[in-house]
Amino acid sequence: MPPTLIDLTHPVTTGMPVYPGDPAVSLRPALTTATDGVNVLSLHLGSQSGTHVDAPYHVDVTWPTLDGLPLGLFTGRAVLADLRDLAPRTGVTAGQLAPALATVTPGAVLLLVTGWHRYWATDHYYAHPWLTPGAAEAIVAAGVRSVGVDALSIDPTPDPGPADPAVAALLADLTDEHDPAPDAPTLAAHRTLLGSPDGAVLCENLADLTPLLDASAAGLAVTVSFFPLRLTAADGAPVRAVARLG
């Protein structure tokens, strides 16, 4: 029987969720068969849109860009950490990753299974679990160079605020100049993992990873791939993430 392929990619659609402050996603017809004889889409999106990978350059201009990374970082045997019992905005500890990290072999891809794909396109999607500094350091110490997660980020995501522009404008008007400014994201886990001496990549916004847990529990080999668009000097790029079972 041929191996089973599972798509781990969220569809790219107009208005899809993005990290607060990132470019909005828009797809519209550029050419149509009715007027031009062919259908061609015009795309507007950021390098971190949808299911995507981060290169080290994402957080430090002195670190490697996407096109400077070996292709082997974007595929490998999956090692799964089941974190589905975590509460919103909970930090993942090194101890919670220990069982998965104990099975890591060279070239493995660590997948963080939070179950947060269920909240895609809802406000709750921003309240995902995240990696504590100790957890990120444990991943690097285990020799992992490729990490994936079914959530928006491996670091805490700031509250995006009201979706209604009118409400957002009202709150902005009520803000006093003496009110403390919100803390800027530190992206500590990004810096720890992407700053690995041997280079590393992160794949965020993966879709449902539950079938991979089931396959692994059944003794099937699980391989994942998330090859990015070949963007020059880029911080990251959208991917088509796929798992191969068996």
Stockholm file with secondary structure:
# STOCKHOLM 1.0

chainA/1-246         MPPTLIDLTHPVTTGMPVYPGDPAVSLRPALTTATDGVNVLSLHLGSQSGTHVDAPYHVDVTWPTLDGLPLGLFTGRAVLADLRDLAPRTGVTAGQLAPALATVTPGAVLLLVTGWHRYWATDHYYAHPWLTPGAAEAIVAAGVRSVGVDALSIDPTPDPGPADPAVAALLADLTDEHDPAPDAPTLAAHRTLLGSPDGAVLCENLADLTPLLDASAAGLAVTVSFFPLRLTAADGAPVRAVARLG
#=GR chainA/1-246 SS CCCEEEECBCCCCTTCCCCTTSCCCEEEEEECHHHHSSCEEEEECCTTCSSEEECGGGTCTTSCCGGGSCGGGGEEEEEEEECTTCCTTCEECHHHHHHHHTTCCTTCEEEEECCGGGGTTSGGGGGCCEECHHHHHHHHHTTCCEEEESSSCSSCCCCCCCSSHHHHHHHHHHCCTTSCCCCCCCCHHHHHHHTCTTCCEEEESBCCCHHHHHHHHTTCCEEEEEEECCCTTCSEEEEEEEEEEC
#=GC SS_cons         CCCEEEECBCCCCTTCCCCTTSCCCEEEEEECHHHHSSCEEEEECCTTCSSEEECGGGTCTTSCCGGGSCGGGGEEEEEEEECTTCCTTCEECHHHHHHHHTTCCTTCEEEEECCGGGGTTSGGGGGCCEECHHHHHHHHHTTCCEEEESSSCSSCCCCCCCSSHHHHHHHHHHCCTTSCCCCCCCCHHHHHHHTCTTCCEEEESBCCCHHHHHHHHTTCCEEEEEEECCCTTCSEEEEEEEEEEC
//
